[in-house]
Amino acid sequence: MTGRERILKHLEGQPVDHLPVMPITMMFACDQIGACYRDYCTDCRVLVEGQIRTAERFGFDYVNTMSDPAREAADCGARVEFFDHQPAALVEEDALLADKTRLARLRIPDPLGGGRMHNAVCAVALLKERVGRDLLVEGWIEGPVAEAADLRGINALMLDFYDDPGFVRDLFEFVVEMELRFARAQLEAGADLIGVGDAAASLVGPRFYETFVWPYEKRLMDGIRALGGRTRLHICGNTRRILSGMGRLGCHIVDLDFLVPMAEGRTAMGPGQVLLGNVDPVRVLRDGTPEEVTAAVAACHQAAGARFIVGAGCEVPRDTPPENLHAMVTYARSHSP
């Protein structure tokens, strides 16, 4: 059974030979080929080489196209700084929508127009060509809160929820339309699944999440499914207060960060939701021993039950010892759902 077959069958509730493995790697993957992270973010060939080398070395079941959250914002015209050894960063003090009236004049960029989104689409196509028969290929887009924060600035956006809710809704409308176009381009290039990163959603309280965020996340997930895609939701941080809403989105996979007890996620989302995670990326995966990693994965598996995919709570840190990542994969290979 190939990694791609294993993940797809598991998502469909069919028997598989062992648990799928889908840890997020970005800087870790870049380091596997000794590349500059600036190049990993901006040259699809570097990203693809890092992903394939990492998946083959450690036995992952998939490859992904994540590198940083600034692709869509950059193509919209946002100011982005690039660094040799860390992810690209949006310059918040010069946010594209510091002046809210600019939203009315902002146009959705063409995801095949030669910008950073186009580079990501090319990464999907190249991964599909090289390993797509054996490994699942995951594309990536930003969620409503995350992308709105990239365009407006996180601090300003949080105040907008109180001061100008109409603007927030208009901005979310823009974001959902843009992300669906980006998702379509990646699916047409060969992506099997679209990951949606909505990190800033963990900063929103449950009332605002249900009122403002959930309806737009739902439209985004439903839109991807209407395009024939599968969905994975990744919200960094402590999402304990919004777990039930996350479970009602109908995602194929929901990631849980290490701050959320896996048992709480299972209780809130029910027995059918596939959960991924949530080993502590730093204190356990990077700083622990292989035995501690094995124990942590086993605890996650026990709490999540059969509808479970092995991974860390968030990105695998770049200086994670290889033996610790091998321990995570060894557990998966030796256990069925």
Secondary structure, 3 states (H helix, E strand, C coil): CCHHHHHHHHHCCCCCCCCCECCCCCHHHHHHCCCCHHHHHHCHHHHHHHHHHHHHHHCCCEEECCCCCCHHHHHHCCCEECCCCCCCEECHHHCCCCCHHHHHHCCCCCCCCCCHHHHHHHHHHHHHHHHCCCCEEEEEEECHHHHHHHHHCHHHHHHHHHHCHHHHHHHHHHHHHHHHHHHHHHHHHCCCEEEEECHHHHHCCHHHHHHHHHHHHHHHHHHHHHCCCEEEEECCCCCHHHHHHHHCCCCCEEEECCCCCHHHHHHHHCCCCEEEEEECHHHHHHCCCHHHHHHHHHHHHHHHCCCEEEEECCCCCCCCCHHHHHHHHHHHHCCCC
